[in-house]
Amino acid sequence: MTFVDLKKIRVSYDGKQDILKDLSISMEKGELVSLLGPSGCGKTTTLRVIAGLIKPNDGTFKLEEDDLTKVPVHKRNFGMVFQSYALFPHLTIAENVGFGLKLRKESKASINEKVAKMLEVCGLENLGERYPKQLSGGQRQRVALARALIIEPKLLLLDEPLSNLDAKLRVAMRIEIKRIQQQLGITTVFVTHDQEECFSISDKVAIMNNGVIEQYDSPEKIYRLPKTKFVAQFIGFENFFSIRKTGAGQYTAENGQQFQTTNPQPEATETVATIRPEDIELVKETLPDSIEGSVIVRTFLGKSYQYEVTTPLGKLLVNGTSEQIYETGDTVNLVFPADKLVVLEK
């Protein structure tokens, strides 16, 4: 059964331009779902609608079939962690974590017991008596997470929680967030603009663009099979060329070159194909299905080389191994494996 359900959500701040446009998304209980996209795409607005901080102009938000669209934020029992951890500097770590329970007027004994357990879950068991200024950035982030989780929320909302950490600490903390989320089994919505961060911890990913969800799927499927050109560009595809459908899994480019793919779009006739630079096979000899090209730029990537190759399809980026190095001006042949060529929706 669907746990979180947003249907046809529309948000407009000025009554003229829609920030969210008929957005619909559903989530299962216990999933970690990430909203991914560039700045201004609507991901934080979506999170704020779920939190109750923004009332949508149209649409509904349901949790376990209960309509919460008009329920105020303080009655939703959601845990939230934002970019700034907003810890109280004058309270100890234990007092910060137990603050929500104190507001609920729970007994001191109950608060102490729950705080001790939550500090242990978040790896803070020896830091309860310290103050926020005495902790590192990663530790403060875990305190904010512990404070959000201790109230036993129905939903955990994370808005760019790792953006203030350095690169190495971000990697460690995203693993920690996934561990805690799985241990507690809490449904989580995670907002980020970092593709690697998102793909590493998410069960599902919604890629957003201009207030709509362009693709909602598992990280693995989005990485291998983007549906639209925007999604493909956003996740690192760099080669695009026009094609026309000529049969089942068969397409022809504008120059007459024929392609086969195991990743067709059934509805697409005149459309676009894409392939990652590392998925194009670079060979010296001419093969029946290869495309001839000329190397115009060579770039050293460390473990490999990347070539910009001019072809009848246009300029393409191709990655090659260090075992066979090509020089500028060399003629090469490119092979497009059928399982790597992706046909996009028009």
Helices and strands as residue ranges (DSSP letters): E 2-12, E 18-28, E 32-36, H 43-51, E 58-63, E 66-67, G 73-75, E 78-81, H 93-97, H 99-103, H 108-121, G 132-134, H 137-149, E 155-159, H 167-184, E 188-192, H 195-201, E 204-209, E 212-217, H 219-224, H 229-234, E 239-247, E 250-253, E 258-260, E 270-275, G 277-279, E 281-283, E 291-300, E 304-311, E 314-321, E 331-335, E 342-344
